[in-house]
Amino acid sequence: MTGTSNSAGISPNVSRTAIYRAFGAALRLYVGVGKRHRYKEIERGAGVSARMIEAYRHEPEHHEWREPKIEEILSVAGFIGPDFLNEILPELIGQGVFWVPDESEPPPGQFAADASEDTTEIVRRAADGMFCADDRKHLAAVGRRQIERGQVLVAMGRKVA
Protein backbone atom coordinates (compact mmCIF):
# COMPACT_ATOMS: atom_id res chain seq x y z
CA MET A 1 0.00 0.00 0.00
CA THR A 2 1.42 3.34 -0.93
CA GLY A 3 0.75 6.62 0.81
CA THR A 4 -0.08 9.92 -0.81
CA SER A 5 2.85 12.09 -1.82
CA ASN A 6 3.51 15.33 -0.03
CA SER A 7 4.58 18.37 -2.05
CA ALA A 8 6.97 19.43 0.71
CA GLY A 9 8.85 16.16 0.36
CA ILE A 10 8.11 15.00 3.89
CA SER A 11 6.16 12.00 5.11
CA PRO A 12 4.68 10.88 8.43
CA ASN A 13 6.89 9.00 10.88
CA VAL A 14 4.40 6.12 10.98
CA SER A 15 3.21 4.47 7.79
CA ARG A 16 -0.37 3.41 7.21
CA THR A 17 0.83 -0.09 6.41
CA ALA A 18 2.65 -0.31 9.75
CA ILE A 19 -0.54 0.75 11.53
CA TYR A 20 -2.61 -1.86 9.67
CA ARG A 21 -0.07 -4.60 10.40
CA ALA A 22 0.09 -3.72 14.11
CA PHE A 23 -3.72 -3.52 14.32
CA GLY A 24 -4.07 -6.91 12.64
CA ALA A 25 -1.46 -8.48 14.92
CA ALA A 26 -3.23 -7.12 18.02
CA LEU A 27 -6.56 -8.44 16.73
CA ARG A 28 -5.01 -11.88 16.25
CA LEU A 29 -3.91 -11.81 19.90
CA TYR A 30 -7.25 -10.69 21.36
CA VAL A 31 -10.06 -11.76 19.01
CA GLY A 32 -11.16 -15.15 17.71
CA VAL A 33 -11.65 -18.73 18.77
CA GLY A 34 -9.81 -19.40 22.03
CA LYS A 35 -8.99 -15.70 22.51
CA ARG A 36 -10.22 -13.17 25.06
CA HIS A 37 -13.00 -11.84 22.77
CA ARG A 38 -15.31 -13.33 20.13
CA TYR A 39 -16.10 -11.58 16.85
CA LYS A 40 -19.76 -11.02 17.76
CA GLU A 41 -18.77 -9.57 21.14
CA ILE A 42 -16.57 -6.99 19.39
CA GLU A 43 -19.35 -6.30 16.88
CA ARG A 44 -21.84 -5.53 19.67
CA GLY A 45 -19.37 -3.65 21.88
CA ALA A 46 -17.49 -1.63 19.27
CA GLY A 47 -20.09 -1.29 16.53
CA VAL A 48 -17.84 -2.83 13.88
CA SER A 49 -19.14 -5.83 11.94
CA ALA A 50 -17.75 -9.23 12.84
CA ARG A 51 -16.96 -9.88 9.17
CA MET A 52 -14.85 -6.73 8.96
CA ILE A 53 -12.99 -7.63 12.17
CA GLU A 54 -12.12 -10.95 10.53
CA ALA A 55 -10.84 -9.12 7.44
CA TYR A 56 -8.74 -6.68 9.51
CA ARG A 57 -6.89 -9.58 11.17
CA HIS A 58 -5.16 -10.46 7.89
CA GLU A 59 -1.94 -8.95 6.58
CA PRO A 60 -2.54 -6.16 4.01
CA GLU A 61 -1.29 -8.41 1.19
CA HIS A 62 -3.91 -11.09 1.93
CA HIS A 63 -6.80 -11.28 -0.54
CA GLU A 64 -9.42 -11.08 2.26
CA TRP A 65 -7.84 -8.07 4.02
CA ARG A 66 -9.84 -4.83 4.06
CA GLU A 67 -8.63 -1.37 5.04
CA PRO A 68 -9.98 -0.32 8.45
CA LYS A 69 -11.16 3.23 8.97
CA ILE A 70 -9.67 5.20 11.85
CA GLU A 71 -13.04 5.28 13.63
CA GLU A 72 -13.20 1.47 13.44
CA ILE A 73 -9.68 1.06 14.81
CA LEU A 74 -10.44 3.38 17.73
CA SER A 75 -13.87 1.83 18.38
CA VAL A 76 -12.33 -1.64 18.63
CA ALA A 77 -9.47 -0.32 20.78
CA GLY A 78 -11.88 1.53 23.05
CA PHE A 79 -13.95 -1.60 23.57
CA ILE A 80 -11.05 -4.00 24.20
CA GLY A 81 -9.11 -1.54 26.34
CA PRO A 82 -5.58 -0.29 27.02
CA ASP A 83 -3.93 -3.72 26.81
CA PHE A 84 -4.99 -3.88 23.15
CA LEU A 85 -3.52 -0.48 22.28
CA ASN A 86 -0.41 -1.33 24.25
CA GLU A 87 0.19 -4.08 21.68
CA ILE A 88 0.11 -1.46 18.92
CA LEU A 89 1.45 1.90 20.09
CA PRO A 90 4.80 1.07 21.74
CA GLU A 91 6.08 -0.52 18.55
CA LEU A 92 4.81 2.33 16.36
CA ILE A 93 5.45 5.43 18.47
CA GLY A 94 7.05 4.30 21.73
CA GLN A 95 4.04 5.26 23.85
CA GLY A 96 1.41 3.43 25.87
CA VAL A 97 -2.11 4.02 27.18
CA PHE A 98 -4.09 3.47 30.36
CA TRP A 99 -7.66 3.74 31.63
CA VAL A 100 -8.64 7.26 32.63
CA PRO A 101 -9.94 7.14 36.22
CA ASP A 102 -13.55 7.95 36.99
CA GLU A 103 -14.49 10.92 39.12
CA SER A 104 -14.65 9.01 42.40
CA GLU A 105 -11.73 9.34 44.79
CA PRO A 106 -10.43 6.41 46.81
CA PRO A 107 -10.33 6.57 50.60
CA PRO A 108 -6.94 8.20 51.36
CA GLY A 109 -5.87 5.57 53.88
CA GLN A 110 -6.59 2.66 51.54
CA PHE A 111 -4.93 4.50 48.65
CA ALA A 112 -1.74 5.03 50.70
CA ALA A 113 -1.78 1.43 51.97
CA ASP A 114 -2.09 0.04 48.43
CA ALA A 115 0.78 2.25 47.24
CA SER A 116 2.89 1.11 50.18
CA GLU A 117 2.18 -2.56 49.43
CA ASP A 118 3.40 -2.09 45.86
CA THR A 119 6.56 -0.34 47.06
CA THR A 120 7.17 -3.19 49.51
CA GLU A 121 6.75 -5.70 46.66
CA ILE A 122 9.41 -3.88 44.62
CA VAL A 123 11.84 -3.71 47.55
CA ARG A 124 11.31 -7.39 48.39
CA ARG A 125 11.98 -8.47 44.80
CA ALA A 126 15.05 -6.20 44.54
CA ALA A 127 16.57 -7.44 47.81
CA ASP A 128 18.78 -10.05 46.12
CA GLY A 129 20.23 -7.43 43.76
CA MET A 130 18.53 -8.68 40.57
CA PHE A 131 15.14 -9.06 38.97
CA CYS A 132 14.66 -12.62 37.71
CA ALA A 133 12.00 -13.64 35.17
CA ASP A 134 9.47 -14.36 37.94
CA ASP A 135 10.16 -10.95 39.50
CA ARG A 136 9.66 -9.22 36.16
CA LYS A 137 6.32 -10.94 35.61
CA HIS A 138 5.05 -9.79 39.00
CA LEU A 139 6.58 -6.34 38.69
CA ALA A 140 4.71 -5.75 35.42
CA ALA A 141 1.46 -6.04 37.37
CA VAL A 142 2.83 -3.72 40.07
CA GLY A 143 3.79 -1.21 37.38
CA ARG A 144 0.29 -1.26 35.88
CA ARG A 145 -1.24 -0.66 39.31
CA GLN A 146 1.16 2.21 39.96
CA ILE A 147 0.30 3.82 36.63
CA GLU A 148 -3.41 3.56 37.40
CA ARG A 149 -2.85 4.95 40.89
CA GLY A 150 -0.77 7.78 39.46
CA GLN A 151 -3.58 8.69 37.09
CA VAL A 152 -5.96 8.90 40.06
CA LEU A 153 -3.55 11.43 41.61
CA VAL A 154 -3.43 13.39 38.35
CA ALA A 155 -7.24 13.45 38.19
CA MET A 156 -7.40 14.63 41.81
CA GLY A 157 -4.98 17.42 40.95
CA ARG A 158 -7.17 18.53 38.04
CA LYS A 159 -10.09 19.05 40.41
CA VAL A 160 -8.15 21.75 42.26
CA ALA A 161 -7.53 23.86 39.17
ABEGO torsion letter per residue (X at the ends): XBBBBBAAGBBBABBAAAAAAAAAAAAAAABEBGBABBAAAAAAAAGBBAAAAAAAABBAABAABBBBBAAAAAAAAAAAEAAAAAAAAAAAAGBBBBBBBBABBBBAAAAAAAAAAAAAAAAAAAAAGBBBAAAAAAAAAAAAAAAAAAAAAAAAAAAAX
